[in-house]
């Protein structure tokens, strides 16, 4: 029904009400006819008269009662019909809360109808709010991601402008090394963006199988060879275990943890260690710990560590943080049934641990909240 047609006539009129009750009227008339026939036969069998005038009188009384029933019924429903038409007009003008303006239900059927409309409106509002939050999240993340990607692009451009000539072999090697480091940052940022887009359809992307954690950790550490050398960080791996999980997503989680360890390493000259420990616990669970010797995390920042876009004091110091790494790692680990925890002491380093419990993959869920935010 178009808006113009809705404005010309009410949504529900007395004619509509009367048409709805035609089956009732027909049933009532048939019932009266059958009763009159039965009474006439009974009286005839006892030899008593029953004139047509008597039948007409009974039919007239019945018609009066039916007429009164019709009129009173419409009077009860008139306010509801008027509010229904007005709500329809408001909805036609774009007022989403129009169903809430219907406040005069007079029958149980109408009350159930209004309750259903109210419930549907609440569900719609919740879904709309969730969609708006998700859109705002992606808008905010995209803005930060694009800003972060501009830095390595600008650095590469400057390096190429200052690229040494063929006689300066050492300078060429330094330039090449710097360009490769910036491309690593670009690749890491693109990988984060790709996994963020896949997180909404995680169940379609995950593939669970037996994974050797030792091999997976070595592959992740090899991707950060250049940053390790530049920051004088010496990684080590101890232990090994096999778990049932998704190798690609666990690699992504480990990449975020290792990237944070490099990003927040101490600026002073001198070697630092990055220790990865894999151990099997007595209850059959496996714990993977990543321990660095970086600047650590302030105690007041720890409760908000897994919230989106939270960078904390360290993020403001480095200027490189998007506040998304640990958030995405927490979201992915929760969907994999892995417990991710971070402990830290300012100036002494940070330990991030992944706990693979035997029943972990049986509790896959969409984590809506449990505190989530990156640094």
Short mmCIF file of the C-alpha atoms (twelve columns), coordinates in Angstrom:
data_MODEL
# 
_entry.id   MODEL 
# 
loop_
_atom_site.group_PDB 
_atom_site.id 
_atom_site.type_symbol 
_atom_site.label_atom_id 
_atom_site.label_alt_id 
_atom_site.label_comp_id 
_atom_site.label_asym_id 
_atom_site.label_seq_id 
_atom_site.Cartn_x 
_atom_site.Cartn_y 
_atom_site.Cartn_z 
_atom_site.pdbx_PDB_model_num 
ATOM 1   C CA . UNK A 1   0.000   0.000   0.000  1 
ATOM 2   C CA . UNK A 2   1.538   3.324   -1.005 1 
ATOM 3   C CA . UNK A 3   1.878   6.310   1.274  1 
ATOM 4   C CA . UNK A 4   -0.686  8.392   -0.647 1 
ATOM 5   C CA . UNK A 5   -3.313  5.656   -0.484 1 
ATOM 6   C CA . UNK A 6   -2.634  5.189   3.230  1 
ATOM 7   C CA . UNK A 7   -3.205  8.912   3.818  1 
ATOM 8   C CA . UNK A 8   -6.555  8.856   1.964  1 
ATOM 9   C CA . UNK A 9   -8.239  6.172   4.104  1 
ATOM 10  C CA . UNK A 10  -7.692  4.456   7.449  1 
ATOM 11  C CA . UNK A 11  -5.855  1.182   7.454  1 
ATOM 12  C CA . UNK A 12  -8.769  -0.612  9.146  1 
ATOM 13  C CA . UNK A 13  -12.372 0.655   8.745  1 
ATOM 14  C CA . UNK A 14  -15.820 -0.398  9.915  1 
ATOM 15  C CA . UNK A 15  -16.354 -1.978  6.504  1 
ATOM 16  C CA . UNK A 16  -13.253 -4.131  7.002  1 
ATOM 17  C CA . UNK A 17  -14.486 -5.029  10.494 1 
ATOM 18  C CA . UNK A 18  -17.918 -5.980  9.138  1 
ATOM 19  C CA . UNK A 19  -16.456 -8.099  6.332  1 
ATOM 20  C CA . UNK A 20  -14.354 -9.983  8.880  1 
ATOM 21  C CA . UNK A 21  -17.523 -10.836 10.806 1 
ATOM 22  C CA . UNK A 22  -19.660 -11.994 7.898  1 
ATOM 23  C CA . UNK A 23  -18.842 -15.665 8.633  1 
ATOM 24  C CA . UNK A 24  -19.995 -15.122 12.239 1 
ATOM 25  C CA . UNK A 25  -23.228 -13.509 11.094 1 
ATOM 26  C CA . UNK A 26  -23.884 -16.283 8.603  1 
ATOM 27  C CA . UNK A 27  -23.257 -18.913 11.291 1 
ATOM 28  C CA . UNK A 28  -25.593 -17.097 13.715 1 
ATOM 29  C CA . UNK A 29  -28.368 -16.850 11.115 1 
ATOM 30  C CA . UNK A 30  -28.012 -20.533 10.237 1 
ATOM 31  C CA . UNK A 31  -28.150 -21.430 13.928 1 
ATOM 32  C CA . UNK A 32  -31.372 -19.383 14.410 1 
ATOM 33  C CA . UNK A 33  -32.935 -21.009 11.348 1 
ATOM 34  C CA . UNK A 34  -32.123 -24.486 12.648 1 
ATOM 35  C CA . UNK A 35  -33.485 -23.646 16.100 1 
ATOM 36  C CA . UNK A 36  -36.718 -22.286 14.643 1 
ATOM 37  C CA . UNK A 37  -37.102 -25.380 12.485 1 
ATOM 38  C CA . UNK A 38  -36.512 -27.635 15.477 1 
ATOM 39  C CA . UNK A 39  -39.039 -25.702 17.634 1 
ATOM 40  C CA . UNK A 40  -41.653 -25.789 14.854 1 
ATOM 41  C CA . UNK A 41  -41.242 -29.571 14.467 1 
ATOM 42  C CA . UNK A 42  -41.467 -30.102 18.240 1 
ATOM 43  C CA . UNK A 43  -44.631 -28.037 18.530 1 
ATOM 44  C CA . UNK A 44  -46.131 -29.694 15.451 1 
ATOM 45  C CA . UNK A 45  -45.504 -33.146 16.906 1 
ATOM 46  C CA . UNK A 46  -47.489 -32.127 20.027 1 
ATOM 47  C CA . UNK A 47  -50.264 -30.539 18.007 1 
ATOM 48  C CA . UNK A 48  -49.381 -27.000 19.069 1 
ATOM 49  C CA . UNK A 49  -49.470 -24.106 16.618 1 
ATOM 50  C CA . UNK A 50  -46.364 -22.070 15.623 1 
ATOM 51  C CA . UNK A 51  -47.185 -19.179 13.323 1 
ATOM 52  C CA . UNK A 52  -44.863 -17.384 10.946 1 
ATOM 53  C CA . UNK A 53  -45.390 -14.266 13.004 1 
ATOM 54  C CA . UNK A 54  -43.800 -16.010 15.987 1 
ATOM 55  C CA . UNK A 55  -40.842 -17.016 13.828 1 
ATOM 56  C CA . UNK A 56  -40.467 -13.486 12.491 1 
ATOM 57  C CA . UNK A 57  -40.526 -12.120 16.056 1 
ATOM 58  C CA . UNK A 58  -37.735 -14.478 17.150 1 
ATOM 59  C CA . UNK A 59  -35.717 -13.632 14.040 1 
ATOM 60  C CA . UNK A 60  -36.168 -9.894  14.727 1 
ATOM 61  C CA . UNK A 61  -34.935 -10.259 18.299 1 
ATOM 62  C CA . UNK A 62  -31.965 -12.252 17.075 1 
ATOM 63  C CA . UNK A 63  -31.123 -9.623  14.446 1 
ATOM 64  C CA . UNK A 64  -31.288 -6.890  17.095 1 
ATOM 65  C CA . UNK A 65  -28.885 -8.774  19.339 1 
ATOM 66  C CA . UNK A 66  -26.520 -9.387  16.427 1 
ATOM 67  C CA . UNK A 67  -26.675 -5.718  15.432 1 
ATOM 68  C CA . UNK A 68  -25.905 -4.628  18.992 1 
ATOM 69  C CA . UNK A 69  -23.029 -7.133  19.136 1 
ATOM 70  C CA . UNK A 70  -21.589 -5.755  15.877 1 
ATOM 71  C CA . UNK A 71  -21.858 -2.108  16.969 1 
ATOM 72  C CA . UNK A 72  -20.466 -2.646  20.460 1 
ATOM 73  C CA . UNK A 73  -17.632 -4.732  19.052 1 
ATOM 74  C CA . UNK A 74  -16.662 -1.965  16.650 1 
ATOM 75  C CA . UNK A 75  -16.832 0.669   19.409 1 
ATOM 76  C CA . UNK A 76  -14.391 -1.450  21.434 1 
ATOM 77  C CA . UNK A 77  -12.011 -1.731  18.494 1 
ATOM 78  C CA . UNK A 78  -12.343 1.765   17.055 1 
ATOM 79  C CA . UNK A 79  -9.521  3.284   19.120 1 
ATOM 80  C CA . UNK A 80  -7.251  0.390   18.245 1 
ATOM 81  C CA . UNK A 81  -8.096  0.728   14.531 1 
ATOM 82  C CA . UNK A 82  -7.418  4.477   14.662 1 
ATOM 83  C CA . UNK A 83  -4.030  3.958   16.372 1 
ATOM 84  C CA . UNK A 84  -3.155  1.190   13.920 1 
ATOM 85  C CA . UNK A 85  -3.821  3.508   10.971 1 
ATOM 86  C CA . UNK A 86  -1.815  6.310   12.553 1 
ATOM 87  C CA . UNK A 87  1.091   3.955   13.287 1 
ATOM 88  C CA . UNK A 88  1.026   2.835   9.651  1 
ATOM 89  C CA . UNK A 89  1.209   6.468   8.484  1 
ATOM 90  C CA . UNK A 90  4.122   7.153   10.830 1 
ATOM 91  C CA . UNK A 91  5.938   4.044   9.610  1 
ATOM 92  C CA . UNK A 92  5.308   5.146   6.031  1 
ATOM 93  C CA . UNK A 93  7.115   8.399   6.879  1 
ATOM 94  C CA . UNK A 94  10.089  6.489   8.292  1 
ATOM 95  C CA . UNK A 95  9.266   6.466   12.020 1 
ATOM 96  C CA . UNK A 96  10.764  3.183   13.214 1 
ATOM 97  C CA . UNK A 97  9.092   3.371   16.648 1 
ATOM 98  C CA . UNK A 98  5.572   3.623   15.175 1 
ATOM 99  C CA . UNK A 99  4.440   0.192   16.524 1 
ATOM 100 C CA . UNK A 100 5.057   1.439   20.073 1 
ATOM 101 C CA . UNK A 101 2.350   4.107   19.634 1 
ATOM 102 C CA . UNK A 102 -0.406  1.468   19.575 1 
ATOM 103 C CA . UNK A 103 -1.645  1.548   23.147 1 
ATOM 104 C CA . UNK A 104 -5.352  0.649   23.128 1 
ATOM 105 C CA . UNK A 105 -5.700  -3.097  22.533 1 
ATOM 106 C CA . UNK A 106 -9.103  -4.231  23.773 1 
ATOM 107 C CA . UNK A 107 -9.009  -7.978  23.112 1 
ATOM 108 C CA . UNK A 108 -6.546  -10.737 23.901 1 
ATOM 109 C CA . UNK A 109 -5.862  -11.097 20.183 1 
ATOM 110 C CA . UNK A 110 -5.007  -7.418  19.889 1 
ATOM 111 C CA . UNK A 111 -2.828  -7.514  22.994 1 
ATOM 112 C CA . UNK A 112 -0.944  -10.498 21.581 1 
ATOM 113 C CA . UNK A 113 -0.536  -8.623  18.277 1 
ATOM 114 C CA . UNK A 114 0.819   -5.520  20.015 1 
ATOM 115 C CA . UNK A 115 3.149   -7.644  22.143 1 
ATOM 116 C CA . UNK A 116 4.474   -9.307  18.995 1 
ATOM 117 C CA . UNK A 117 5.040   -5.927  17.311 1 
ATOM 118 C CA . UNK A 118 6.847   -4.620  20.389 1 
ATOM 119 C CA . UNK A 119 9.032   -7.711  20.561 1 
ATOM 120 C CA . UNK A 120 9.849   -7.536  16.854 1 
ATOM 121 C CA . UNK A 121 10.728  -3.852  17.230 1 
ATOM 122 C CA . UNK A 122 13.076  -4.644  20.131 1 
ATOM 123 C CA . UNK A 123 14.766  -7.431  18.140 1 
ATOM 124 C CA . UNK A 124 15.094  -5.134  15.144 1 
ATOM 125 C CA . UNK A 125 16.614  -2.373  17.295 1 
ATOM 126 C CA . UNK A 126 19.105  -4.803  18.826 1 
ATOM 127 C CA . UNK A 127 20.161  -6.058  15.407 1 
ATOM 128 C CA . UNK A 128 20.377  -2.507  14.094 1 
ATOM 129 C CA . UNK A 129 22.496  -1.417  17.061 1 
ATOM 130 C CA . UNK A 130 24.805  -4.390  16.590 1 
ATOM 131 C CA . UNK A 131 25.135  -3.583  12.887 1 
ATOM 132 C CA . UNK A 132 25.902  0.058   13.628 1 
ATOM 133 C CA . UNK A 133 28.516  -0.934  16.209 1 
ATOM 134 C CA . UNK A 134 30.084  -3.297  13.697 1 
ATOM 135 C CA . UNK A 135 30.116  -0.614  11.005 1 
ATOM 136 C CA . UNK A 136 31.635  1.890   13.395 1 
ATOM 137 C CA . UNK A 137 34.224  -0.694  14.424 1 
ATOM 138 C CA . UNK A 138 35.233  -1.380  10.812 1 
ATOM 139 C CA . UNK A 139 35.244  2.331   9.986  1 
ATOM 140 C CA . UNK A 140 37.490  3.099   12.945 1 
ATOM 141 C CA . UNK A 141 39.777  0.157   12.238 1 
ATOM 142 C CA . UNK A 142 40.064  0.989   8.537  1 
ATOM 143 C CA . UNK A 143 40.999  4.585   9.347  1 
ATOM 144 C CA . UNK A 144 43.719  3.434   11.740 1 
ATOM 145 C CA . UNK A 145 44.955  0.743   9.406  1 
ATOM 146 C CA . UNK A 146 45.253  3.133   6.463  1 
ATOM 147 C CA . UNK A 147 47.102  5.631   8.677  1 
ATOM 148 C CA . UNK A 148 49.518  2.927   9.807  1 
ATOM 149 C CA . UNK A 149 50.138  1.725   6.254  1 
ATOM 150 C CA . UNK A 150 51.030  5.248   5.138  1 
ATOM 151 C CA . UNK A 151 54.161  5.203   7.310  1 
ATOM 152 C CA . UNK A 152 56.032  2.341   5.589  1 
ATOM 153 C CA . UNK A 153 54.953  3.642   2.185  1 
ATOM 154 C CA . UNK A 154 56.399  7.063   3.006  1 
ATOM 155 C CA . UNK A 155 59.600  5.504   4.355  1 
ATOM 156 C CA . UNK A 156 60.045  3.396   1.201  1 
ATOM 157 C CA . UNK A 157 59.522  6.480   -0.935 1 
ATOM 158 C CA . UNK A 158 62.184  8.421   1.008  1 
ATOM 159 C CA . UNK A 159 64.609  5.502   0.871  1 
ATOM 160 C CA . UNK A 160 64.235  5.208   -2.861 1 
ATOM 161 C CA . UNK A 161 64.763  8.957   -3.280 1 
ATOM 162 C CA . UNK A 162 68.018  8.649   -1.311 1 
ATOM 163 C CA . UNK A 163 69.027  5.404   -2.960 1 
ATOM 164 C CA . UNK A 164 72.844  5.361   -3.282 1 
ATOM 165 C CA . UNK A 165 74.616  5.048   -6.562 1 
ATOM 166 C CA . UNK A 166 76.322  1.905   -7.871 1 
ATOM 167 C CA . UNK A 167 79.618  2.879   -6.218 1 
ATOM 168 C CA . UNK A 168 78.178  2.799   -2.713 1 
ATOM 169 C CA . UNK A 169 77.625  -0.921  -2.126 1 
ATOM 170 C CA . UNK A 170 77.281  -0.590  1.659  1 
ATOM 171 C CA . UNK A 171 74.681  2.149   1.316  1 
ATOM 172 C CA . UNK A 172 72.773  0.061   -1.210 1 
ATOM 173 C CA . UNK A 173 72.693  -2.857  1.183  1 
ATOM 174 C CA . UNK A 174 71.415  -0.602  3.998  1 
ATOM 175 C CA . UNK A 175 68.722  0.772   1.735  1 
ATOM 176 C CA . UNK A 176 67.708  -2.691  0.623  1 
ATOM 177 C CA . UNK A 177 67.529  -3.855  4.231  1 
ATOM 178 C CA . UNK A 178 65.378  -0.881  5.210  1 
ATOM 179 C CA . UNK A 179 63.016  -1.388  2.272  1 
ATOM 180 C CA . UNK A 180 62.623  -5.047  3.162  1 
ATOM 181 C CA . UNK A 181 61.800  -4.115  6.768  1 
ATOM 182 C CA . UNK A 182 59.140  -1.688  5.613  1 
ATOM 183 C CA . UNK A 183 57.645  -4.277  3.262  1 
ATOM 184 C CA . UNK A 184 57.476  -6.643  6.247  1 
ATOM 185 C CA . UNK A 185 55.438  -4.033  8.070  1 
ATOM 186 C CA . UNK A 186 53.181  -3.650  5.059  1 
ATOM 187 C CA . UNK A 187 52.708  -7.399  4.816  1 
ATOM 188 C CA . UNK A 188 51.931  -7.627  8.526  1 
ATOM 189 C CA . UNK A 189 49.359  -4.813  8.236  1 
ATOM 190 C CA . UNK A 190 47.716  -6.384  5.206  1 
ATOM 191 C CA . UNK A 191 47.584  -9.726  6.989  1 
ATOM 192 C CA . UNK A 192 45.866  -8.078  9.961  1 
ATOM 193 C CA . UNK A 193 43.309  -6.434  7.675  1 
ATOM 194 C CA . UNK A 194 42.628  -9.739  5.917  1 
ATOM 195 C CA . UNK A 195 42.087  -11.631 9.170  1 
ATOM 196 C CA . UNK A 196 39.839  -8.870  10.486 1 
ATOM 197 C CA . UNK A 197 37.567  -9.264  7.471  1 
ATOM 198 C CA . UNK A 198 37.522  -13.053 7.940  1 
ATOM 199 C CA . UNK A 199 36.690  -12.884 11.637 1 
ATOM 200 C CA . UNK A 200 32.964  -12.280 10.997 1 
ATOM 201 C CA . UNK A 201 32.751  -15.573 9.057  1 
ATOM 202 C CA . UNK A 202 35.181  -17.491 11.231 1 
ATOM 203 C CA . UNK A 203 33.198  -20.729 11.117 1 
ATOM 204 C CA . UNK A 204 33.557  -20.831 7.321  1 
ATOM 205 C CA . UNK A 205 37.300  -20.213 7.406  1 
ATOM 206 C CA . UNK A 206 38.486  -22.456 10.257 1 
ATOM 207 C CA . UNK A 207 39.825  -25.954 9.527  1 
ATOM 208 C CA . UNK A 208 40.753  -28.102 12.527 1 
ATOM 209 C CA . UNK A 209 43.436  -30.757 12.337 1 
ATOM 210 C CA . UNK A 210 46.427  -32.044 14.316 1 
ATOM 211 C CA . UNK A 211 49.126  -29.354 14.468 1 
ATOM 212 C CA . UNK A 212 52.718  -29.603 15.740 1 
ATOM 213 C CA . UNK A 213 53.195  -26.416 17.707 1 
ATOM 214 C CA . UNK A 214 56.994  -26.552 17.454 1 
ATOM 215 C CA . UNK A 215 56.936  -26.447 13.660 1 
ATOM 216 C CA . UNK A 216 54.319  -23.716 13.666 1 
ATOM 217 C CA . UNK A 217 56.325  -21.541 16.098 1 
ATOM 218 C CA . UNK A 218 59.503  -21.938 14.042 1 
ATOM 219 C CA . UNK A 219 57.658  -20.875 10.891 1 
ATOM 220 C CA . UNK A 220 56.287  -17.767 12.634 1 
ATOM 221 C CA . UNK A 221 59.671  -16.811 14.114 1 
ATOM 222 C CA . UNK A 222 61.328  -17.121 10.699 1 
ATOM 223 C CA . UNK A 223 58.973  -14.430 9.355  1 
ATOM 224 C CA . UNK A 224 60.467  -11.917 11.802 1 
ATOM 225 C CA . UNK A 225 64.157  -12.557 11.091 1 
ATOM 226 C CA . UNK A 226 64.897  -9.038  9.920  1 
ATOM 227 C CA . UNK A 227 63.155  -7.277  12.865 1 
ATOM 228 C CA . UNK A 228 64.936  -9.654  15.273 1 
ATOM 229 C CA . UNK A 229 68.317  -8.714  13.807 1 
ATOM 230 C CA . UNK A 230 67.528  -5.003  13.770 1 
ATOM 231 C CA . UNK A 231 66.415  -4.992  17.426 1 
ATOM 232 C CA . UNK A 232 69.095  -7.485  18.581 1 
ATOM 233 C CA . UNK A 233 66.447  -9.936  19.778 1 
ATOM 234 C CA . UNK A 234 67.410  -13.591 20.060 1 
ATOM 235 C CA . UNK A 235 64.424  -15.954 19.883 1 
ATOM 236 C CA . UNK A 236 64.466  -19.434 21.377 1 
ATOM 237 C CA . UNK A 237 62.064  -22.371 21.379 1 
ATOM 238 C CA . UNK A 238 61.772  -25.073 24.014 1 
ATOM 239 C CA . UNK A 239 59.429  -28.048 23.978 1 
ATOM 240 C CA . UNK A 240 56.895  -29.337 21.483 1 
ATOM 241 C CA . UNK A 241 53.378  -30.781 21.494 1 
ATOM 242 C CA . UNK A 242 50.589  -31.719 19.122 1 
ATOM 243 C CA . UNK A 243 47.168  -30.087 19.467 1 
ATOM 244 C CA . UNK A 244 43.902  -30.120 17.545 1 
ATOM 245 C CA . UNK A 245 43.385  -26.611 16.198 1 
ATOM 246 C CA . UNK A 246 43.513  -24.381 13.111 1 
ATOM 247 C CA . UNK A 247 47.129  -23.791 12.087 1 
ATOM 248 C CA . UNK A 248 46.465  -20.608 10.102 1 
ATOM 249 C CA . UNK A 249 44.652  -18.809 12.890 1 
ATOM 250 C CA . UNK A 250 47.109  -19.929 15.561 1 
ATOM 251 C CA . UNK A 251 49.926  -18.627 13.343 1 
ATOM 252 C CA . UNK A 252 48.102  -15.309 13.141 1 
ATOM 253 C CA . UNK A 253 47.737  -15.163 16.937 1 
ATOM 254 C CA . UNK A 254 51.428  -15.965 17.458 1 
ATOM 255 C CA . UNK A 255 52.372  -13.330 14.873 1 
ATOM 256 C CA . UNK A 256 50.531  -10.687 16.885 1 
ATOM 257 C CA . UNK A 257 52.274  -11.751 20.077 1 
ATOM 258 C CA . UNK A 258 55.736  -11.793 18.473 1 
ATOM 259 C CA . UNK A 259 55.066  -8.484  16.700 1 
ATOM 260 C CA . UNK A 260 54.145  -6.878  20.020 1 
ATOM 261 C CA . UNK A 261 57.305  -8.272  21.630 1 
ATOM 262 C CA . UNK A 262 59.399  -6.659  18.884 1 
ATOM 263 C CA . UNK A 263 57.422  -3.421  18.877 1 
ATOM 264 C CA . UNK A 264 57.803  -2.935  22.625 1 
ATOM 265 C CA . UNK A 265 61.373  -4.129  22.993 1 
ATOM 266 C CA . UNK A 266 63.709  -1.920  25.013 1 
ATOM 267 C CA . UNK A 267 65.425  0.810   23.052 1 
ATOM 268 C CA . UNK A 268 68.775  0.413   24.755 1 
ATOM 269 C CA . UNK A 269 71.565  -1.269  22.883 1 
ATOM 270 C CA . UNK A 270 72.257  -4.833  23.837 1 
ATOM 271 C CA . UNK A 271 70.785  -8.244  23.163 1 
ATOM 272 C CA . UNK A 272 67.329  -9.229  24.383 1 
ATOM 273 C CA . UNK A 273 65.710  -12.639 24.475 1 
ATOM 274 C CA . UNK A 274 62.356  -13.855 23.248 1 
ATOM 275 C CA . UNK A 275 61.625  -17.259 24.757 1 
ATOM 276 C CA . UNK A 276 58.828  -19.511 23.502 1 
ATOM 277 C CA . UNK A 277 58.005  -22.414 25.800 1 
ATOM 278 C CA . UNK A 278 55.668  -25.294 24.931 1 
ATOM 279 C CA . UNK A 279 54.718  -27.584 27.799 1 
ATOM 280 C CA . UNK A 280 52.121  -30.276 28.355 1 
ATOM 281 C CA . UNK A 281 50.237  -29.963 31.633 1 
ATOM 282 C CA . UNK A 282 49.156  -32.879 33.875 1 
ATOM 283 C CA . UNK A 283 45.494  -32.529 32.885 1 
ATOM 284 C CA . UNK A 284 46.351  -33.066 29.217 1 
ATOM 285 C CA . UNK A 285 46.250  -29.386 28.259 1 
ATOM 286 C CA . UNK A 286 49.106  -27.678 26.406 1 
ATOM 287 C CA . UNK A 287 50.418  -24.244 27.273 1 
ATOM 288 C CA . UNK A 288 52.413  -22.122 24.832 1 
ATOM 289 C CA . UNK A 289 54.136  -19.131 26.432 1 
ATOM 290 C CA . UNK A 290 55.852  -16.207 24.700 1 
ATOM 291 C CA . UNK A 291 58.155  -14.369 27.108 1 
ATOM 292 C CA . UNK A 292 59.976  -11.167 26.132 1 
ATOM 293 C CA . UNK A 293 62.337  -8.801  27.938 1 
ATOM 294 C CA . UNK A 294 60.689  -5.611  26.705 1 
ATOM 295 C CA . UNK A 295 59.430  -2.500  28.438 1 
ATOM 296 C CA . UNK A 296 56.421  -4.298  29.947 1 
ATOM 297 C CA . UNK A 297 52.860  -3.090  30.458 1 
ATOM 298 C CA . UNK A 298 51.607  -0.753  33.159 1 
ATOM 299 C CA . UNK A 299 49.295  -2.456  35.724 1 
ATOM 300 C CA . UNK A 300 46.473  0.000   35.017 1 
ATOM 301 C CA . UNK A 301 46.526  -0.968  31.311 1 
ATOM 302 C CA . UNK A 302 46.245  -4.729  31.847 1 
ATOM 303 C CA . UNK A 303 42.442  -4.854  32.449 1 
ATOM 304 C CA . UNK A 304 41.806  -3.104  29.100 1 
ATOM 305 C CA . UNK A 305 44.467  -4.935  27.152 1 
ATOM 306 C CA . UNK A 306 42.026  -6.801  24.878 1 
ATOM 307 C CA . UNK A 307 39.671  -3.925  24.090 1 
ATOM 308 C CA . UNK A 308 39.581  -2.749  20.459 1 
ATOM 309 C CA . UNK A 309 41.667  0.341   19.664 1 
ATOM 310 C CA . UNK A 310 43.123  0.544   23.164 1 
ATOM 311 C CA . UNK A 311 46.813  1.373   22.857 1 
ATOM 312 C CA . UNK A 312 47.686  2.196   26.448 1 
ATOM 313 C CA . UNK A 313 50.714  4.152   27.545 1 
ATOM 314 C CA . UNK A 314 53.099  2.047   25.466 1 
ATOM 315 C CA . UNK A 315 51.153  2.683   22.281 1 
ATOM 316 C CA . UNK A 316 51.400  6.435   22.803 1 
ATOM 317 C CA . UNK A 317 55.152  6.126   23.340 1 
ATOM 318 C CA . UNK A 318 55.872  4.180   20.160 1 
ATOM 319 C CA . UNK A 319 53.261  5.797   17.908 1 
ATOM 320 C CA . UNK A 320 53.025  2.572   15.871 1 
ATOM 321 C CA . UNK A 321 50.156  0.870   17.675 1 
ATOM 322 C CA . UNK A 322 46.692  0.478   16.151 1 
ATOM 323 C CA . UNK A 323 45.222  -1.095  19.276 1 
ATOM 324 C CA . UNK A 324 44.047  -4.077  17.220 1 
ATOM 325 C CA . UNK A 325 46.685  -6.823  17.478 1 
ATOM 326 C CA . UNK A 326 45.762  -8.245  20.856 1 
ATOM 327 C CA . UNK A 327 42.063  -7.612  20.256 1 
ATOM 328 C CA . UNK A 328 42.109  -9.764  17.132 1 
ATOM 329 C CA . UNK A 329 44.290  -12.363 18.854 1 
ATOM 330 C CA . UNK A 330 41.801  -12.585 21.730 1 
ATOM 331 C CA . UNK A 331 38.799  -12.837 19.415 1 
ATOM 332 C CA . UNK A 332 40.427  -15.549 17.302 1 
ATOM 333 C CA . UNK A 333 41.657  -17.541 20.317 1 
ATOM 334 C CA . UNK A 334 38.199  -17.454 21.911 1 
ATOM 335 C CA . UNK A 335 36.658  -18.809 18.721 1 
ATOM 336 C CA . UNK A 336 39.276  -21.564 18.677 1 
ATOM 337 C CA . UNK A 337 38.562  -22.493 22.295 1 
ATOM 338 C CA . UNK A 338 42.000  -21.256 23.412 1 
ATOM 339 C CA . UNK A 339 42.541  -19.215 26.580 1 
ATOM 340 C CA . UNK A 340 44.808  -16.224 25.935 1 
ATOM 341 C CA . UNK A 341 46.264  -14.420 28.951 1 
ATOM 342 C CA . UNK A 342 48.909  -11.757 29.334 1 
ATOM 343 C CA . UNK A 343 51.015  -11.044 32.439 1 
ATOM 344 C CA . UNK A 344 53.501  -8.229  32.579 1 
ATOM 345 C CA . UNK A 345 55.810  -6.279  34.839 1 
ATOM 346 C CA . UNK A 346 56.911  -2.787  33.759 1 
ATOM 347 C CA . UNK A 347 60.571  -2.783  32.817 1 
ATOM 348 C CA . UNK A 348 60.926  -6.557  33.172 1 
ATOM 349 C CA . UNK A 349 58.978  -7.899  30.187 1 
ATOM 350 C CA . UNK A 350 55.704  -9.535  29.243 1 
ATOM 351 C CA . UNK A 351 54.500  -13.128 29.102 1 
ATOM 352 C CA . UNK A 352 51.598  -14.073 26.824 1 
ATOM 353 C CA . UNK A 353 50.280  -17.613 27.175 1 
ATOM 354 C CA . UNK A 354 47.957  -19.730 25.044 1 
ATOM 355 C CA . UNK A 355 46.222  -22.606 26.828 1 
ATOM 356 C CA . UNK A 356 45.004  -25.421 24.571 1 
ATOM 357 C CA . UNK A 357 42.610  -27.450 26.716 1 
ATOM 358 C CA . UNK A 358 41.533  -30.960 25.609 1 
ATOM 359 C CA . UNK A 359 37.901  -29.817 25.286 1 
ATOM 360 C CA . UNK A 360 38.759  -26.455 23.766 1 
ATOM 361 C CA . UNK A 361 37.423  -27.028 20.254 1 
ATOM 362 C CA . UNK A 362 34.087  -28.210 21.677 1 
ATOM 363 C CA . UNK A 363 33.295  -24.759 22.996 1 
ATOM 364 C CA . UNK A 364 33.644  -22.690 19.878 1 
ATOM 365 C CA . UNK A 365 31.705  -19.496 20.381 1 
ATOM 366 C CA . UNK A 366 31.305  -15.939 19.211 1 
ATOM 367 C CA . UNK A 367 32.881  -13.918 22.010 1 
ATOM 368 C CA . UNK A 368 30.825  -10.763 22.395 1 
ATOM 369 C CA . UNK A 369 32.757  -9.209  25.084 1 
ATOM 370 C CA . UNK A 370 35.026  -10.776 27.703 1 
ATOM 371 C CA . UNK A 371 37.215  -7.808  27.585 1 
ATOM 372 C CA . UNK A 372 39.097  -7.572  24.382 1 
ATOM 373 C CA . UNK A 373 41.597  -4.965  23.266 1 
ATOM 374 C CA . UNK A 374 44.996  -4.673  21.740 1 
ATOM 375 C CA . UNK A 375 48.112  -2.757  22.331 1 
# 
